[in-house]
């Protein structure tokens, strides 16, 4: 009995030590990538180059082989869009071109099929068009959650998968240019360094650093292969899963879905620091990130002997999304699965704040329209113009509160 107890406590200690090492490495990766010295990692800047070099060095230390066009790097040059509805032109021969770089590492198990595991590492630099920061003072947008978090979990999965689950090859891609329109993933799919016909599926992690107390984890693309839903369910004991079947969304998995590759995208939700200078490394939930990494690893392990997964097209929800000219000035809680639209943050000086709406309020009616979910909220919003006034009904705790607001 004494020997058994010693072995039990020794095993527990080793397990706890491994968990601690995992979290500390994830934290170290995020801390470096989201440091002020990298100045927000905007595509084409010195900060992005330093971040790419760091990731390439991590790939090398993990024993991955180079799978870019120049070692671990795959450079792409482009002219930034002036028309938001136009396609980006990849070119090296025009004035005003910007050069970004994907970082690509490979685990070659001499298998027939390959799994793509990706995360974008670029962010907004000092802000620009994508920033939600309204102060006139210039500030670095470090992007700890968006998306140093996904990059760190990708690196952790590379560590876990070395010499494991050898019935597939693994290609790990840190994409740049995501914030400018999924440019790095788009370029890779059009200029792959592997045979994409042999890709079984793609896993994307974008903003996985702020798992909340309710452990809500959104997974998009669950309808892109018949295998996904049952595997996600089989290995879930810790998350409140919010599933979305669509393979199209505002992150790099979309580029692979449009090439008829099954995709899964993991996301812990937006927050008040989204696309603002406050998205810093000390605000992340590192234990949550380690738990997400373990969950994804278990999913990959389960699918190891399933061969190339079947692809299935899904409804493109973006095509039916209403267009609107005004906004409340709130951050919706995209992981809320109750009735209505729950507010996860309120911007200063915007209609919601002026009307007295608070974080945690659930919008259940806007004007004459009932709000039952995110789509009905956007439909309700789409009928208003700047200068219009209306009423909004929110659920606040056990109370229903009606207030007026002006757009």
C-alpha positions as CSV (number, residue, x, y, z in Angstrom):
1,X,0.0,0.0,0.0
2,X,2.8,2.4,0.9
3,X,4.5,1.8,-2.5
4,X,1.2,2.3,-4.2
5,X,0.6,5.7,-2.5
6,X,4.2,6.8,-3.3
7,X,3.6,5.9,-7.0
8,X,0.2,7.6,-7.0
9,X,1.5,10.9,-5.5
10,X,4.6,10.7,-7.9
11,X,2.2,10.3,-10.9
12,X,0.1,13.2,-9.7
13,X,3.2,15.4,-9.2
14,X,4.4,14.6,-12.7
15,X,1.0,15.3,-14.2
16,X,0.8,18.7,-12.3
17,X,4.3,19.5,-13.4
18,X,3.5,18.8,-17.0
19,X,0.4,21.0,-16.8
20,X,2.5,23.7,-15.3
21,X,5.1,23.5,-18.0
22,X,2.4,23.5,-20.7
23,X,0.8,26.7,-19.3
24,X,4.2,28.4,-18.7
25,X,5.3,27.8,-22.3
26,X,1.9,29.0,-23.7
27,X,2.3,32.1,-21.5
28,X,5.9,32.7,-22.6
29,X,4.9,32.6,-26.3
30,X,2.0,35.0,-25.8
31,X,4.1,37.3,-23.6
32,X,6.8,37.6,-26.3
33,X,4.4,38.0,-29.2
34,X,2.2,40.6,-27.4
35,X,5.1,42.7,-26.1
36,X,5.3,46.4,-26.9
37,X,8.7,45.8,-28.6
38,X,6.8,44.1,-31.5
39,X,4.6,47.2,-31.9
40,X,1.4,45.3,-32.7
41,X,2.8,42.9,-35.4
42,X,1.2,44.7,-38.3
43,X,1.8,42.9,-41.6
44,X,5.0,44.2,-43.4
45,X,6.5,45.9,-40.3
46,X,9.6,45.1,-38.3
47,X,7.4,43.8,-35.5
48,X,5.8,41.2,-37.8
49,X,9.3,40.2,-39.0
50,X,10.5,39.7,-35.4
51,X,7.3,37.7,-34.6
52,X,7.9,35.5,-37.6
53,X,11.5,34.9,-36.6
54,X,10.4,33.9,-33.1
55,X,7.8,31.4,-34.5
56,X,10.4,30.0,-36.9
57,X,12.8,29.5,-34.1
58,X,10.2,27.8,-32.0
59,X,9.4,25.4,-34.9
60,X,13.0,24.6,-35.3
61,X,13.4,23.8,-31.5
62,X,10.3,21.6,-31.7
63,X,11.9,19.6,-34.4
64,X,9.6,20.7,-37.3
65,X,11.0,20.7,-40.8
66,X,10.9,23.8,-43.1
67,X,8.0,23.9,-45.4
68,X,7.9,27.5,-46.7
69,X,9.3,28.7,-49.9
70,X,12.4,30.1,-48.1
71,X,13.1,27.9,-45.1
72,X,10.2,28.3,-42.7
73,X,9.0,31.5,-44.5
74,X,6.5,32.0,-47.3
75,X,6.6,35.6,-48.4
76,X,3.7,37.3,-50.2
77,X,3.6,40.8,-51.6
78,X,0.4,42.7,-52.2
79,X,-1.1,46.1,-52.9
80,X,-3.6,47.1,-50.1
81,X,-7.2,47.5,-51.1
82,X,-8.7,50.9,-51.7
83,X,-12.1,49.4,-52.6
84,X,-13.4,47.2,-49.8
85,X,-15.3,45.0,-52.3
86,X,-12.3,44.4,-54.6
87,X,-9.9,41.5,-54.5
88,X,-6.4,42.0,-53.2
89,X,-3.7,41.8,-55.9
90,X,-0.7,39.8,-55.0
91,X,2.2,41.4,-56.8
92,X,5.9,42.5,-56.4
93,X,6.1,45.0,-59.2
94,X,3.9,47.9,-58.2
95,X,4.3,51.0,-56.0
96,X,2.9,50.7,-52.5
97,X,3.3,47.0,-52.2
98,X,3.6,45.4,-48.7
99,X,5.4,42.1,-48.0
100,X,4.1,39.8,-45.4
101,X,5.2,36.3,-44.5
102,X,3.6,33.1,-43.4
103,X,5.7,30.8,-41.2
104,X,5.3,27.1,-42.2
105,X,6.6,24.0,-40.3
106,X,6.0,20.3,-41.1
107,X,5.9,17.0,-39.3
108,X,6.5,14.4,-41.9
109,X,5.2,10.9,-40.8
110,X,5.3,9.7,-44.4
111,X,1.6,9.4,-44.3
112,X,-0.9,9.7,-47.2
113,X,-2.9,12.6,-45.7
114,X,-1.9,15.8,-44.0
115,X,-3.7,17.9,-41.4
116,X,-3.4,21.7,-41.4
117,X,-3.2,23.4,-38.0
118,X,-3.1,27.2,-38.3
119,X,-3.4,30.5,-36.5
120,X,-2.7,34.1,-37.6
121,X,0.0,36.0,-35.8
122,X,-0.4,39.5,-37.3
123,X,-2.3,42.3,-35.6
124,X,-3.1,46.0,-36.0
125,X,0.1,47.7,-35.1
126,X,-0.8,51.2,-33.9
127,X,-4.5,50.7,-34.9
128,X,-5.6,51.8,-38.4
129,X,-8.9,51.0,-40.0
130,X,-9.6,47.9,-38.0
131,X,-9.2,49.6,-34.6
132,X,-12.1,50.2,-32.3
133,X,-9.9,52.6,-30.2
134,X,-11.3,56.2,-30.3
135,X,-8.6,58.1,-28.4
136,X,-6.5,60.6,-30.4
137,X,-3.3,59.4,-28.7
138,X,-1.4,56.9,-30.7
139,X,-1.2,53.5,-28.9
140,X,0.1,50.0,-29.7
141,X,-2.4,47.3,-30.2
142,X,-0.6,44.2,-28.8
143,X,-3.3,41.7,-29.8
144,X,-2.6,39.2,-27.0
145,X,-5.9,37.4,-27.5
146,X,-6.1,38.4,-31.2
147,X,-4.1,36.4,-32.0
148,X,-1.0,35.6,-29.9
149,X,-3.3,33.2,-28.1
150,X,-4.1,31.1,-31.1
151,X,-0.4,31.1,-32.2
152,X,0.7,29.9,-28.7
153,X,-1.9,27.1,-28.7
154,X,-0.7,26.1,-32.2
155,X,2.8,25.9,-31.0
156,X,1.7,23.8,-28.0
157,X,-0.1,21.4,-30.4
158,X,3.1,21.1,-32.5
159,X,4.9,20.0,-29.3
160,X,2.2,17.5,-28.5
161,X,2.0,16.0,-32.0
162,X,5.7,15.4,-32.5
163,X,6.1,11.6,-32.8
164,X,2.4,11.1,-31.9
165,X,-0.6,10.2,-34.1
166,X,1.7,9.2,-36.9
167,X,-1.0,8.1,-39.4
168,X,-1.1,11.7,-40.6
169,X,1.4,14.4,-41.5
170,X,1.0,17.8,-39.9
171,X,1.6,21.2,-41.4
172,X,1.6,24.1,-38.9
173,X,1.0,27.6,-40.5
174,X,1.3,30.9,-38.7
175,X,-0.5,33.2,-41.1
176,X,0.1,36.9,-41.6
177,X,-2.2,39.4,-43.3
178,X,-5.3,38.0,-41.6
179,X,-6.3,41.5,-40.3
180,X,-6.1,42.9,-43.8
181,X,-8.5,40.3,-45.3
182,X,-7.3,36.7,-44.7
183,X,-4.3,37.4,-47.0
184,X,-1.8,34.9,-45.8
185,X,-4.2,31.9,-45.8
186,X,-5.6,33.0,-49.1
187,X,-2.1,33.1,-50.6
188,X,-1.1,29.7,-49.1
189,X,-4.2,28.0,-50.5
190,X,-3.5,29.5,-54.0
191,X,0.3,28.8,-53.7
192,X,0.5,25.7,-51.4
193,X,3.8,24.1,-50.4
194,X,2.1,20.7,-50.0
195,X,-0.5,18.8,-52.0
196,X,-3.8,20.3,-50.8
197,X,-5.7,17.4,-52.4
198,X,-4.2,15.2,-49.6
199,X,-5.3,17.6,-46.8
200,X,-7.8,15.8,-44.6
201,X,-9.0,18.8,-42.6
202,X,-7.9,22.2,-41.2
203,X,-8.0,23.4,-37.6
204,X,-7.9,27.2,-37.0
205,X,-7.5,29.0,-33.6
206,X,-8.3,32.7,-33.5
207,X,-8.9,34.4,-30.1
208,X,-8.8,31.4,-27.7
209,X,-7.3,33.3,-24.8
210,X,-10.3,34.4,-22.8
211,X,-12.2,31.4,-21.7
212,X,-14.9,32.7,-19.3
213,X,-16.3,31.2,-16.1
214,X,-19.1,29.5,-18.0
215,X,-16.4,27.7,-20.1
216,X,-18.3,28.6,-23.3
217,X,-16.2,27.6,-26.4
218,X,-17.4,28.4,-29.9
219,X,-16.6,25.9,-32.6
220,X,-17.3,26.9,-36.2
221,X,-17.4,24.6,-39.2
222,X,-19.0,21.7,-37.4
223,X,-21.1,20.9,-40.5
224,X,-18.1,20.8,-43.0
225,X,-17.5,17.1,-42.4
226,X,-19.9,14.4,-41.1
227,X,-17.3,13.3,-38.5
228,X,-17.0,16.5,-36.6
229,X,-20.0,16.7,-34.3
230,X,-19.7,13.3,-32.8
231,X,-16.0,13.7,-32.2
232,X,-16.4,17.1,-30.6
233,X,-19.1,15.7,-28.3
234,X,-17.2,12.5,-27.4
235,X,-14.2,14.4,-26.0
236,X,-16.0,17.3,-24.3
237,X,-16.3,17.2,-20.5
238,X,-15.3,20.7,-19.7
239,X,-16.8,23.2,-22.2
240,X,-20.2,24.6,-22.9
241,X,-19.9,24.2,-26.7
242,X,-21.5,26.7,-29.0
243,X,-21.5,25.0,-32.4
244,X,-21.9,26.6,-35.8
245,X,-22.0,24.5,-38.9
246,X,-20.9,27.2,-41.4
247,X,-17.4,26.9,-42.8
248,X,-17.4,30.6,-43.7
249,X,-16.3,33.2,-41.1
250,X,-14.0,36.1,-40.4
251,X,-10.8,34.1,-40.0
252,X,-8.4,31.9,-41.9
253,X,-10.3,28.7,-41.9
254,X,-12.6,30.3,-44.6
255,X,-9.7,30.2,-47.2
256,X,-9.5,26.4,-46.7
257,X,-13.3,25.8,-46.6
258,X,-13.5,27.6,-50.0
259,X,-11.0,25.1,-51.3
260,X,-13.4,22.2,-50.3
261,X,-11.4,21.3,-47.1
262,X,-13.3,20.5,-43.9
263,X,-12.5,23.0,-41.2
264,X,-12.9,23.6,-37.5
265,X,-12.4,27.1,-36.0
266,X,-12.1,27.5,-32.2
267,X,-13.0,30.9,-30.5
268,X,-13.6,32.0,-26.9
269,X,-15.6,35.1,-27.7
270,X,-15.2,38.9,-28.1
271,X,-14.6,41.3,-25.2
272,X,-14.2,44.9,-24.4
273,X,-10.5,44.9,-25.4
274,X,-11.1,43.5,-28.9
275,X,-9.1,45.6,-31.4
276,X,-8.1,48.0,-28.7
277,X,-4.8,48.7,-26.9
278,X,-6.0,46.9,-23.8
279,X,-5.7,43.4,-25.4
280,X,-2.7,42.6,-23.3
281,X,-1.1,39.3,-22.1
282,X,-1.9,39.6,-18.4
283,X,-5.6,39.4,-19.2
284,X,-5.5,36.0,-20.7
285,X,-6.7,32.7,-19.1
286,X,-3.7,30.5,-19.6
287,X,-5.2,27.5,-17.8
288,X,-8.2,27.8,-20.2
289,X,-5.8,27.9,-23.2
290,X,-4.1,24.7,-22.0
291,X,-7.4,23.0,-21.6
292,X,-8.4,24.0,-25.1
293,X,-5.1,22.7,-26.5
294,X,-5.7,19.3,-24.7
295,X,-9.3,19.2,-26.2
296,X,-8.1,19.8,-29.7
297,X,-5.3,17.3,-29.3
298,X,-7.8,14.6,-28.2
299,X,-10.0,15.4,-31.3
300,X,-7.0,15.0,-33.6
301,X,-6.0,11.8,-31.8
302,X,-9.5,10.4,-32.3
303,X,-9.5,11.2,-36.0
304,X,-6.0,9.8,-36.5
305,X,-7.2,6.5,-38.1
306,X,-10.1,7.9,-40.1
307,X,-8.2,8.6,-43.3
308,X,-9.2,11.6,-45.4
309,X,-12.3,13.2,-44.0
310,X,-15.3,13.7,-46.3
311,X,-16.1,17.4,-47.1
312,X,-19.6,18.8,-46.9
313,X,-20.7,22.3,-48.0
314,X,-22.6,24.3,-45.5
315,X,-25.0,27.2,-45.7
316,X,-23.2,30.5,-46.1
317,X,-24.7,32.6,-43.3
318,X,-22.9,35.7,-44.5
319,X,-25.1,35.8,-47.7
320,X,-28.2,36.3,-45.6
321,X,-26.7,38.7,-43.1
322,X,-28.6,42.1,-43.2
323,X,-26.7,45.3,-43.9
324,X,-27.1,48.2,-41.5
325,X,-26.0,51.8,-41.5
326,X,-26.1,52.4,-37.7
327,X,-25.0,50.6,-34.6
328,X,-25.8,50.6,-30.8
329,X,-22.1,50.8,-29.9
330,X,-22.0,47.5,-28.1
331,X,-20.0,44.3,-28.2
332,X,-22.4,41.4,-28.6
333,X,-21.8,38.2,-26.6
334,X,-21.4,35.8,-29.5
335,X,-21.3,32.8,-27.2
336,X,-24.7,33.6,-25.6
337,X,-27.1,30.8,-26.5
338,X,-30.2,32.1,-24.7
339,X,-33.1,34.2,-26.1
340,X,-32.1,37.7,-27.2
341,X,-28.7,39.4,-27.7
342,X,-26.6,39.8,-24.6
343,X,-24.3,42.8,-24.4
344,X,-20.7,42.0,-23.5
345,X,-19.4,45.6,-23.6
346,X,-20.6,49.2,-24.1
347,X,-18.7,51.9,-26.0
348,X,-18.5,55.4,-24.5
349,X,-20.5,58.1,-26.2
350,X,-22.5,55.7,-28.4
351,X,-26.3,55.2,-28.5
352,X,-26.3,52.3,-26.0
353,X,-24.3,54.1,-23.4
354,X,-26.3,57.3,-23.8
355,X,-29.5,55.2,-23.4
356,X,-28.3,53.7,-20.2
357,X,-27.6,50.1,-21.4
358,X,-25.1,48.1,-19.5
359,X,-22.8,45.1,-19.9
360,X,-24.9,42.0,-19.2
361,X,-28.2,43.4,-20.5
362,X,-30.0,41.2,-22.9
363,X,-31.7,43.0,-25.8
364,X,-35.1,41.4,-26.4
365,X,-36.8,44.1,-28.5
366,X,-35.5,46.9,-30.7
367,X,-38.2,49.2,-32.0
368,X,-41.1,47.1,-33.2
369,X,-39.0,43.9,-33.7
370,X,-38.5,41.1,-31.2
371,X,-34.9,40.1,-30.8
372,X,-34.5,36.3,-30.3
373,X,-30.9,35.8,-31.5
374,X,-28.0,37.6,-33.2
375,X,-29.5,37.4,-36.7
376,X,-32.9,38.9,-35.6
377,X,-30.9,41.7,-33.8
378,X,-29.1,42.6,-37.0
379,X,-32.4,42.5,-39.0
380,X,-34.0,44.8,-36.4
381,X,-31.0,47.2,-36.6
382,X,-31.0,47.3,-40.4
383,X,-34.2,49.4,-40.7
384,X,-32.7,52.4,-38.9
385,X,-30.8,55.4,-40.3
386,X,-28.6,57.9,-38.5
387,X,-30.7,60.4,-36.5
388,X,-33.6,57.9,-36.0
389,X,-34.9,57.4,-32.5
390,X,-36.5,54.3,-31.1
391,X,-37.0,52.3,-27.9
392,X,-35.1,49.2,-26.8
393,X,-36.3,46.6,-24.2
394,X,-33.6,44.7,-22.3
395,X,-33.7,42.0,-19.7
396,X,-31.5,43.1,-16.7
397,X,-31.6,40.3,-14.1
398,X,-35.2,39.6,-13.4
399,X,-36.4,43.1,-14.7
400,X,-37.5,44.2,-18.1
401,X,-36.3,47.7,-18.8
402,X,-37.5,50.0,-21.6
403,X,-35.4,53.0,-22.7
404,X,-35.2,55.4,-25.6
405,X,-32.1,55.9,-27.7
406,X,-31.0,57.9,-30.8
407,X,-28.7,56.6,-33.5
